[in-house]
């Protein structure tokens, strides 16, 4: 089986599993956005994935995002990894959605640059639900205040929350983390600041995206499950 046929089969399988998980959670498959995470594959494979209909693509490293977005400006690019402030200016023109807004200082830098560009950048607040030392994001107790502060910045359009599950504890821990983010969103929703939204919940990767959907994810970030078996 050539790489294109294998990729098509993998994508169909992931979409079928998304649909089944959505059904289990009482939703439709088209309520879930699949983000194809392309950090381990070539530009050619990335283009094949796009041509198969996966138009939302994600990268963890800004430098990789820059090169991939230059090669494929027609894709909707998501940054899902940490963004340093000295890389904001180069990164923002590439983005459809900044998923990893993880500090007030970064939000202020993004807003200032976006205003200079004449744009409002769609973004998600990254929440540090898991206790892993490597994780970035706002502690849950700080998210309410962060919402208020970031919603007032003129260059950012807040669309929801993002998290990454703990690296330890398997499916049970992942489910707890995803449920905790959904519960946090539900608690904050009634007093969401004007001009901001909490409609999007980005959570779940290749090993746990079905659990994330069952717990309320509207976006899942899938990489290795799409590219399994490719040379």
MIDOSE-1310 file (N, C-alpha, C; in nm, 2 decimals, decimal comma, always signed):
residues 231
xxxx	+0,08/-0,12/+0,00/+0,00/+0,00/+0,00/+0,09/+0,12/+0,00; +0,07/+0,22/-0,10/+0,15/+0,33/-0,10/+0,11/+0,43/+0,01; +0,19/+0,54/+0,03/+0,17/+0,63/+0,14/+0,04/+0,70/+0,13; +0,00/+0,74/+0,01/-0,13/+0,81/-0,01/-0,25/+0,73/+0,03
xxxx	-0,25/+0,60/-0,01/-0,36/+0,51/+0,02/-0,36/+0,48/+0,17; -0,24/+0,46/+0,23/-0,23/+0,44/+0,38/-0,28/+0,56/+0,45; -0,24/+0,68/+0,41/-0,28/+0,80/+0,48/-0,44/+0,82/+0,47; -0,49/+0,79/+0,35/-0,64/+0,80/+0,33/-0,71/+0,70/+0,43
xxxx	-0,66/+0,58/+0,44/-0,72/+0,48/+0,53/-0,71/+0,52/+0,67; -0,59/+0,58/+0,71/-0,58/+0,62/+0,85/-0,67/+0,74/+0,88; -0,69/+0,83/+0,79/-0,77/+0,95/+0,81/-0,92/+0,90/+0,82; -0,96/+0,81/+0,73/-1,10/+0,76/+0,74/-1,12/+0,69/+0,88
xxxx	-1,02/+0,61/+0,92/-1,04/+0,55/+1,05/-1,05/+0,65/+1,17; -0,97/+0,75/+1,17/-0,98/+0,85/+1,27/-1,11/+0,92/+1,27; -1,16/+0,95/+1,15/-1,29/+1,02/+1,13/-1,40/+0,93/+1,18; -1,39/+0,80/+1,15/-1,50/+0,71/+1,20/-1,50/+0,70/+1,35
xxxx	-1,38/+0,70/+1,41/-1,37/+0,70/+1,56/-1,42/+0,83/+1,62; -1,39/+0,94/+1,55/-1,44/+1,07/+1,60/-1,60/+1,06/+1,60; -1,65/+1,02/+1,49/-1,80/+1,01/+1,47/-1,86/+0,92/+1,58; -1,80/+0,81/+1,61/-1,85/+0,72/+1,71/-1,85/+0,78/+1,85
xxxx	-1,74/+0,85/+1,88/-1,72/+0,91/+2,01/-1,82/+1,03/+2,02; -1,84/+1,10/+1,91/-1,94/+1,21/+1,92/-2,08/+1,16/+1,94; -2,11/+1,05/+1,88/-2,24/+0,98/+1,90/-2,26/+0,94/+2,04; -2,16/+0,88/+2,10/-2,17/+0,84/+2,24/-2,19/+0,96/+2,33
xxxx	-2,14/+1,08/+2,29/-2,16/+1,20/+2,38/-2,28/+1,28/+2,34; -2,36/+1,22/+2,25/-2,49/+1,29/+2,21/-2,47/+1,41/+2,12; -2,36/+1,40/+2,04/-2,33/+1,51/+1,94/-2,31/+1,46/+1,80; -2,29/+1,55/+1,71/-2,27/+1,51/+1,57/-2,12/+1,52/+1,54
xxxx	-2,07/+1,44/+1,45/-1,93/+1,44/+1,41/-1,89/+1,57/+1,36; -1,98/+1,65/+1,29/-1,94/+1,78/+1,24/-1,92/+1,89/+1,35; -1,95/+1,85/+1,47/-1,93/+1,94/+1,58/-1,78/+1,93/+1,63; -1,71/+1,84/+1,58/-1,57/+1,81/+1,63/-1,47/+1,85/+1,52
xxxx	-1,38/+1,94/+1,54/-1,28/+1,97/+1,44/-1,15/+1,89/+1,47; -1,11/+1,82/+1,36/-0,99/+1,74/+1,37/-0,87/+1,83/+1,33; -0,77/+1,84/+1,41/-0,65/+1,91/+1,38/-0,54/+1,81/+1,35; -0,50/+1,80/+1,23/-0,39/+1,71/+1,19/-0,25/+1,77/+1,23
xxxx	-0,19/+1,70/+1,33/-0,06/+1,75/+1,38/+0,05/+1,70/+1,30; +0,12/+1,78/+1,23/+0,22/+1,74/+1,13/+0,36/+1,75/+1,16; +0,39/+1,76/+1,29/+0,53/+1,80/+1,33/+0,63/+1,69/+1,30; +0,59/+1,56/+1,28/+0,68/+1,46/+1,25/+0,68/+1,41/+1,10
xxxx	+0,61/+1,48/+1,01/+0,61/+1,44/+0,87/+0,65/+1,55/+0,78; +0,68/+1,51/+0,66/+0,74/+1,60/+0,56/+0,63/+1,69/+0,50; +0,67/+1,79/+0,43/+0,58/+1,88/+0,36/+0,49/+1,80/+0,26; +0,55/+1,70/+0,20/+0,48/+1,63/+0,10/+0,36/+1,55/+0,16
xxxx	+0,39/+1,48/+0,27/+0,29/+1,41/+0,34/+0,18/+1,51/+0,40; +0,23/+1,62/+0,45/+0,13/+1,72/+0,50/+0,04/+1,77/+0,38; +0,09/+1,79/+0,27/+0,01/+1,83/+0,15/-0,09/+1,72/+0,11; -0,05/+1,59/+0,12/-0,14/+1,48/+0,09/-0,25/+1,48/+0,19
xxxx	-0,22/+1,50/+0,32/-0,33/+1,51/+0,42/-0,43/+1,62/+0,39; -0,38/+1,73/+0,36/-0,46/+1,85/+0,32/-0,55/+1,81/+0,20; -0,49/+1,75/+0,10/-0,57/+1,72/-0,02/-0,67/+1,61/+0,01; -0,66/+1,53/+0,11/-0,76/+1,44/+0,15/-0,87/+1,50/+0,23
xxxx	-0,86/+1,63/+0,26/-0,97/+1,70/+0,32/-0,95/+1,74/+0,47; -0,83/+1,72/+0,52/-0,80/+1,76/+0,66/-0,73/+1,90/+0,65; -0,81/+2,01/+0,66/-0,76/+2,14/+0,63/-0,72/+2,22/+0,75; -0,75/+2,17/+0,87/-0,69/+2,23/+0,99/-0,57/+2,15/+1,03
xxxx	-0,46/+2,22/+1,04/-0,33/+2,15/+1,06/-0,26/+2,22/+1,18; -0,18/+2,14/+1,26/-0,12/+2,20/+1,38/+0,03/+2,17/+1,38; +0,10/+2,26/+1,44/+0,24/+2,24/+1,47/+0,27/+2,29/+1,61; +0,37/+2,22/+1,67/+0,41/+2,26/+1,81/+0,52/+2,36/+1,82
xxxx	+0,61/+2,37/+1,72/+0,72/+2,46/+1,72/+0,70/+2,57/+1,62; +0,71/+2,70/+1,66/+0,69/+2,81/+1,57/+0,78/+2,80/+1,44; +0,90/+2,76/+1,45/+0,99/+2,75/+1,33/+0,93/+2,65/+1,23; +0,88/+2,54/+1,28/+0,82/+2,44/+1,19/+0,69/+2,50/+1,13
xxxx	+0,62/+2,57/+1,21/+0,49/+2,63/+1,16/+0,53/+2,73/+1,04; +0,63/+2,81/+1,06/+0,66/+2,91/+0,96/+0,69/+2,84/+0,83; +0,77/+2,74/+0,83/+0,81/+2,67/+0,70/+0,69/+2,60/+0,64; +0,61/+2,53/+0,72/+0,50/+2,46/+0,66/+0,39/+2,56/+0,61
xxxx	+0,37/+2,66/+0,69/+0,27/+2,76/+0,64/+0,31/+2,83/+0,51; +0,44/+2,85/+0,50/+0,49/+2,91/+0,38/+0,47/+2,82/+0,26; +0,49/+2,69/+0,28/+0,47/+2,59/+0,17/+0,32/+2,57/+0,15; +0,24/+2,59/+0,25/+0,09/+2,56/+0,24/+0,01/+2,67/+0,30
xxxx	+0,01/+2,78/+0,24/-0,07/+2,90/+0,30/-0,22/+2,88/+0,29; -0,27/+2,77/+0,21/-0,41/+2,75/+0,20/-0,47/+2,67/+0,32; -0,38/+2,61/+0,40/-0,43/+2,54/+0,52/-0,46/+2,64/+0,63; -0,55/+2,59/+0,73/-0,58/+2,66/+0,85/-0,48/+2,62/+0,96
xxxx	-0,38/+2,70/+0,99/-0,27/+2,66/+1,08/-0,30/+2,69/+1,22; -0,27/+2,59/+1,31/-0,29/+2,61/+1,45/-0,15/+2,59/+1,52; -0,12/+2,68/+1,61/+0,00/+2,66/+1,69/-0,05/+2,60/+1,82; +0,00/+2,48/+1,85/-0,04/+2,41/+1,97/+0,07/+2,39/+2,08
xxxx	+0,19/+2,45/+2,05/+0,30/+2,44/+2,14/+0,33/+2,58/+2,20; +0,42/+2,59/+2,29/+0,45/+2,72/+2,35/+0,51/+2,82/+2,25; +0,46/+2,94/+2,27/+0,51/+3,05/+2,18/+0,59/+3,15/+2,27; +0,71/+3,17/+2,23/+0,80/+3,27/+2,30/+0,76/+3,40/+2,24
xxxx	+0,77/+3,51/+2,33/+0,73/+3,64/+2,29/+0,82/+3,69/+2,17; +0,95/+3,65/+2,16/+1,03/+3,70/+2,05/+1,00/+3,63/+1,92; +0,90/+3,54/+1,92/+0,86/+3,47/+1,79/+0,72/+3,51/+1,75; +0,66/+3,60/+1,83/+0,52/+3,64/+1,80/+0,51/+3,71/+1,67
xxxx	+0,59/+3,80/+1,64/+0,58/+3,88/+1,51/+0,58/+3,79/+1,39; +0,67/+3,69/+1,39/+0,69/+3,60/+1,27/+0,57/+3,50/+1,27; +0,51/+3,47/+1,38/+0,42/+3,36/+1,39/+0,28/+3,41/+1,35; +0,23/+3,52/+1,40/+0,09/+3,56/+1,39/+0,04/+3,56/+1,24
xxxx	+0,12/+3,60/+1,14/+0,06/+3,60/+1,01/+0,03/+3,46/+0,96; +0,08/+3,36/+1,02/+0,06/+3,22/+0,97/-0,07/+3,16/+1,03; -0,12/+3,22/+1,14/-0,22/+3,15/+1,22/-0,36/+3,17/+1,19; -0,44/+3,06/+1,19/-0,58/+3,06/+1,20/-0,63/+3,06/+1,34
xxxx	-0,55/+2,99/+1,43/-0,58/+2,99/+1,57/-0,46/+2,96/+1,66; -0,44/+3,04/+1,76/-0,33/+3,02/+1,86/-0,39/+2,95/+1,97; -0,36/+2,82/+1,98/-0,42/+2,73/+2,08/-0,35/+2,74/+2,22; -0,24/+2,80/+2,23/-0,15/+2,79/+2,34/-0,12/+2,92/+2,41
xxxx	-0,22/+3,01/+2,43/-0,20/+3,13/+2,50/-0,19/+3,10/+2,64; -0,07/+3,11/+2,70/-0,04/+3,05/+2,83/+0,00/+3,14/+2,94; +0,00/+3,27/+2,91/+0,04/+3,37/+3,01/-0,01/+3,51/+2,97; -0,03/+3,59/+3,07/-0,07/+3,73/+3,04/+0,03/+3,81/+2,96
xxxx	+0,16/+3,78/+2,99/+0,27/+3,85/+2,92/+0,26/+3,82/+2,77; +0,24/+3,69/+2,74/+0,23/+3,65/+2,60/+0,10/+3,71/+2,54; -0,01/+3,71/+2,61/-0,13/+3,77/+2,56/-0,11/+3,92/+2,52; -0,04/+3,99/+2,61/-0,02/+4,13/+2,58/+0,07/+4,15/+2,46
xxxx	+0,17/+4,07/+2,44/+0,26/+4,07/+2,33/+0,18/+4,04/+2,20; +0,10/+3,94/+2,20/+0,02/+3,90/+2,09/-0,08/+4,01/+2,05; -0,14/+4,07/+2,15/-0,24/+4,17/+2,12/-0,17/+4,29/+2,06; -0,06/+4,34/+2,11/+0,01/+4,45/+2,06/+0,05/+4,43/+1,91
xxxx	+0,10/+4,31/+1,88/+0,15/+4,28/+1,75/+0,03/+4,27/+1,65; -0,08/+4,21/+1,70/-0,20/+4,20/+1,62/-0,26/+4,33/+1,59; -0,27/+4,42/+1,68/-0,32/+4,56/+1,66/-0,23/+4,63/+1,55; -0,10/+4,61/+1,56/-0,01/+4,67/+1,46/-0,04/+4,62/+1,32
xxxx	-0,08/+4,49/+1,32/-0,11/+4,42/+1,19/-0,25/+4,46/+1,14; -0,33/+4,52/+1,23/-0,47/+4,54/+1,19/-0,56/+4,42/+1,20; -0,52/+4,33/+1,30/-0,60/+4,20/+1,31/-0,64/+4,18/+1,46; -0,73/+4,09/+1,47/-0,76/+4,03/+1,60/-0,73/+3,88/+1,59
xxxx	-0,64/+3,83/+1,67/-0,60/+3,69/+1,66/-0,69/+3,60/+1,74; -0,75/+3,50/+1,67/-0,83/+3,40/+1,75/-0,74/+3,32/+1,83; -0,78/+3,29/+1,96/-0,69/+3,22/+2,05/-0,77/+3,14/+2,15; -0,71/+3,04/+2,21/-0,76/+2,97/+2,32/-0,66/+2,99/+2,44
xxxx	-0,72/+3,00/+2,56/-0,64/+3,00/+2,68/-0,59/+2,86/+2,71; -0,46/+2,84/+2,73/-0,42/+2,71/+2,77/-0,42/+2,70/+2,92; -0,48/+2,59/+2,97/-0,51/+2,57/+3,11/-0,42/+2,45/+3,16; -0,35/+2,47/+3,26/-0,26/+2,36/+3,32/-0,34/+2,28/+3,42
xxxx	-0,42/+2,18/+3,36/-0,50/+2,09/+3,45/-0,41/+1,99/+3,51; -0,32/+1,93/+3,43/-0,23/+1,83/+3,48/-0,12/+1,89/+3,56; -0,06/+1,82/+3,65/+0,05/+1,87/+3,74/+0,19/+1,85/+3,68; +0,20/+1,80/+3,56/+0,33/+1,77/+3,50/+0,41/+1,90/+3,49
xxxx	+0,54/+1,89/+3,53/+0,63/+2,01/+3,53/+0,65/+2,06/+3,39; +0,64/+1,98/+3,29/+0,66/+2,03/+3,16/+0,55/+2,10/+3,09; +0,43/+2,10/+3,16/+0,31/+2,16/+3,10/+0,32/+2,32/+3,12; +0,26/+2,39/+3,02/+0,24/+2,53/+3,03/+0,09/+2,56/+3,06
xxxx	+0,06/+2,69/+3,09/-0,07/+2,73/+3,10/-0,11/+2,79/+3,23; -0,23/+2,84/+3,24/-0,29/+2,90/+3,36/-0,34/+2,80/+3,45; -0,30/+2,80/+3,58/-0,37/+2,72/+3,68/-0,52/+2,74/+3,68; -0,60/+2,64/+3,70/-0,74/+2,66/+3,70/-0,79/+2,77/+3,78
xxxx	-0,73/+2,79/+3,90/-0,78/+2,90/+3,99/-0,75/+3,04/+3,93; -0,67/+3,05/+3,83/-0,63/+3,18/+3,77/-0,71/+3,21/+3,64; -0,79/+3,11/+3,59/-0,84/+3,13/+3,46/-0,95/+3,24/+3,46; -1,03/+3,25/+3,56/-1,13/+3,35/+3,56/-1,07/+3,49/+3,55
xxxx	-0,97/+3,52/+3,62/-0,90/+3,65/+3,61/-0,84/+3,67/+3,48; -0,78/+3,56/+3,43/-0,71/+3,57/+3,30/-0,81/+3,60/+3,19; -0,93/+3,53/+3,20/-1,03/+3,56/+3,10/-1,06/+3,71/+3,09; -1,08/+3,77/+3,21/-1,12/+3,91/+3,21/-1,01/+4,00/+3,15
xxxx	-0,88/+3,97/+3,19/-0,77/+4,05/+3,14/-0,75/+4,03/+2,99; -0,76/+3,91/+2,94/-0,73/+3,88/+2,80/-0,85/+3,93/+2,71; -0,97/+3,91/+2,76/-1,08/+3,96/+2,68/-1,08/+4,11/+2,66; -1,01/+4,18/+2,75/-1,01/+4,33/+2,73/-0,90/+4,37/+2,63
xxxx	-0,81/+4,28/+2,59/-0,71/+4,32/+2,50/-0,76/+4,33/+2,36; -0,73/+4,44/+2,29/-0,80/+4,46/+2,16/-0,76/+4,37/+2,04; -0,64/+4,31/+2,06/-0,59/+4,23/+1,95/-0,62/+4,08/+1,95; -0,70/+4,04/+2,05/-0,72/+3,89/+2,07/-0,87/+3,87/+2,07
xxxx	-0,91/+3,76/+2,00/-1,05/+3,71/+2,00/-1,05/+3,58/+2,07; -1,09/+3,57/+2,20/-1,09/+3,45/+2,27/-1,20/+3,36/+2,23; -1,17/+3,23/+2,20/-1,27/+3,14/+2,16/-1,29/+3,02/+2,25; -1,21/+3,00/+2,35/-1,23/+2,89/+2,44/-1,10/+2,85/+2,51
xxxx	-1,09/+2,72/+2,55/-0,99/+2,67/+2,64/-0,92/+2,55/+2,58; -0,79/+2,53/+2,61/-0,72/+2,42/+2,57/-0,64/+2,36/+2,69; -0,63/+2,22/+2,68/-0,54/+2,16/+2,78/-0,48/+2,03/+2,72; -0,37/+1,99/+2,79/-0,31/+1,86/+2,76/-0,32/+1,77/+2,88
xxxx	-0,36/+1,64/+2,86/-0,37/+1,55/+2,97/-0,24/+1,51/+3,03; -0,24/+1,46/+3,15/-0,12/+1,42/+3,22/-0,05/+1,31/+3,14; +0,08/+1,30/+3,15/+0,15/+1,20/+3,08/+0,15/+1,07/+3,16; +0,11/+1,08/+3,29/+0,10/+0,96/+3,37/-0,05/+0,93/+3,40
xxxx	-0,08/+0,80/+3,43/-0,21/+0,76/+3,48/-0,30/+0,70/+3,37; -0,26/+0,70/+3,25/-0,34/+0,64/+3,15/-0,48/+0,70/+3,12; -0,57/+0,62/+3,07/-0,70/+0,67/+3,02/-0,78/+0,73/+3,14; -0,77/+0,68/+3,26/-0,85/+0,73/+3,37/-0,81/+0,87/+3,40
xxxx	-0,68/+0,89/+3,41/-0,63/+1,02/+3,44/-0,66/+1,12/+3,33; -0,65/+1,08/+3,20/-0,69/+1,17/+3,09/-0,84/+1,21/+3,10; -0,92/+1,11/+3,13/-1,06/+1,14/+3,15/-1,09/+1,24/+3,26; -1,02/+1,23/+3,37/-1,04/+1,32/+3,48/-0,99/+1,46/+3,44
xxxx	-0,88/+1,47/+3,37/-0,83/+1,60/+3,32/-0,93/+1,66/+3,22; -0,98/+1,59/+3,13/-1,07/+1,64/+3,03/-1,20/+1,69/+3,10; -1,25/+1,61/+3,19/-1,37/+1,64/+3,26/-1,35/+1,77/+3,34; -1,23/+1,78/+3,40/-1,20/+1,90/+3,48/-1,21/+2,03/+3,40
xxxx	-1,15/+2,02/+3,27/-1,15/+2,14/+3,19/-1,30/+2,17/+3,15; -1,38/+2,07/+3,11/-1,52/+2,10/+3,08/-1,59/+2,16/+3,19; -1,57/+2,10/+3,31/-1,64/+2,16/+3,43/-1,60/+2,30/+3,46; -1,47/+2,33/+3,44/-1,42/+2,47/+3,46/-1,49/+2,56/+3,36
xxxx	-1,49/+2,52/+3,23/-1,56/+2,60/+3,13/-1,71/+2,62/+3,17; -1,78/+2,52/+3,21/-1,92/+2,53/+3,24/-1,94/+2,62/+3,36; -1,84/+2,63/+3,45/-1,85/+2,72/+3,57/-1,83/+2,86/+3,52; -1,74/+2,88/+3,43/-1,71/+3,02/+3,38/-1,81/+3,07/+3,28
xxxx	-1,87/+2,99/+3,21/-1,96/+3,03/+3,10/-2,06/+3,13/+3,13; -2,13/+3,12/+3,24/-2,24/+3,22/+3,27/-2,19/+3,37/+3,28; -2,06/+3,38/+3,32/-2,00/+3,52/+3,34/-1,89/+3,54/+3,24; -1,89/+3,48/+3,13/-1,79/+3,50/+3,03/-1,79/+3,65/+2,98
xxxx	-1,67/+3,71/+2,98/-1,67/+3,85/+2,94/-1,73/+3,88/+2,80; -1,78/+4,00/+2,79/-1,83/+4,04/+2,66/-1,72/+4,04/+2,55; -1,75/+3,99/+2,44/-1,65/+3,98/+2,33/-1,57/+3,86/+2,33; -1,58/+3,78/+2,43/-1,51/+3,65/+2,44/-1,61/+3,53/+2,43
xxxx	-1,56/+3,42/+2,40/-1,64/+3,30/+2,39/-1,56/+3,18/+2,46; -1,64/+3,09/+2,52/-1,58/+2,97/+2,57/-1,64/+2,84/+2,50; -1,68/+2,87/+2,37/-1,74/+2,76/+2,29/-1,65/+2,64/+2,26; -1,52/+2,67/+2,24/-1,42/+2,57/+2,20/-1,35/+2,51/+2,32
xxxx	-1,34/+2,37/+2,32/-1,26/+2,30/+2,41/-1,16/+2,21/+2,33; -1,04/+2,25/+2,33/-0,94/+2,17/+2,25/-0,87/+2,08/+2,35; -0,89/+1,95/+2,34/-0,83/+1,85/+2,43/-0,83/+1,72/+2,36; -0,73/+1,64/+2,39/-0,72/+1,51/+2,33/-0,62/+1,50/+2,21
xxxx	-0,54/+1,39/+2,22/-0,44/+1,37/+2,11/-0,46/+1,22/+2,07; -0,36/+1,17/+1,99/-0,38/+1,04/+1,93/-0,42/+0,93/+2,02; -0,37/+0,93/+2,15/-0,39/+0,82/+2,24/-0,52/+0,83/+2,32; -0,58/+0,95/+2,31/-0,70/+0,97/+2,40/-0,81/+1,06/+2,34
xxxx	-0,80/+1,09/+2,21/-0,90/+1,18/+2,15/-1,04/+1,14/+2,17; -1,07/+1,00/+2,17/-1,20/+0,96/+2,18/-1,26/+0,99/+2,32; -1,17/+0,97/+2,42/-1,21/+1,01/+2,56/-1,24/+1,16/+2,57; -1,15/+1,23/+2,51/-1,17/+1,38/+2,51/-1,30/+1,42/+2,45
xxxx	-1,34/+1,36/+2,34/-1,47/+1,39/+2,28/-1,59/+1,35/+2,37; -1,57/+1,23/+2,43/-1,68/+1,19/+2,53/-1,69/+1,29/+2,64; -1,58/+1,36/+2,67/-1,59/+1,46/+2,78/-1,61/+1,60/+2,74; -1,64/+1,62/+2,61/-1,68/+1,75/+2,56/-1,59/+1,82/+2,47
xxxx	-1,48/+1,76/+2,42/-1,39/+1,83/+2,33/-1,47/+1,87/+2,20; -1,43/+1,99/+2,15/-1,48/+2,04/+2,02/-1,37/+2,03/+1,92; -1,24/+2,02/+1,97/-1,13/+2,01/+1,88/-1,04/+1,90/+1,94; -0,98/+1,82/+1,85/-0,89/+1,72/+1,89/-0,76/+1,73/+1,80
xxxx	-0,65/+1,71/+1,86/-0,52/+1,73/+1,80/-0,45/+1,59/+1,77; -0,46/+1,54/+1,65/-0,42/+1,40/+1,62/-0,30/+1,40/+1,53; -0,19/+1,33/+1,57/-0,08/+1,32/+1,48/-0,05/+1,18/+1,45; +0,01/+1,10/+1,54/+0,06/+0,97/+1,51/-0,04/+0,88/+1,45
xxxx	-0,17/+0,89/+1,50/-0,27/+0,80/+1,45/-0,30/+0,82/+1,30; -0,27/+0,94/+1,25/-0,29/+0,97/+1,11/-0,18/+0,91/+1,03; -0,06/+0,90/+1,08/+0,06/+0,87/+1,00/+0,11/+0,73/+1,03; +0,04/+0,65/+1,10/+0,08/+0,52/+1,13/+0,10/+0,44/+1,00
xxx	+0,22/+0,37/+1,00/+0,25/+0,28/+0,88/+0,31/+0,35/+0,76; +0,33/+0,48/+0,77/+0,39/+0,56/+0,66/+0,55/+0,54/+0,68; +0,61/+0,53/+0,56/+0,76/+0,52/+0,56/+0,82/+0,65/+0,60
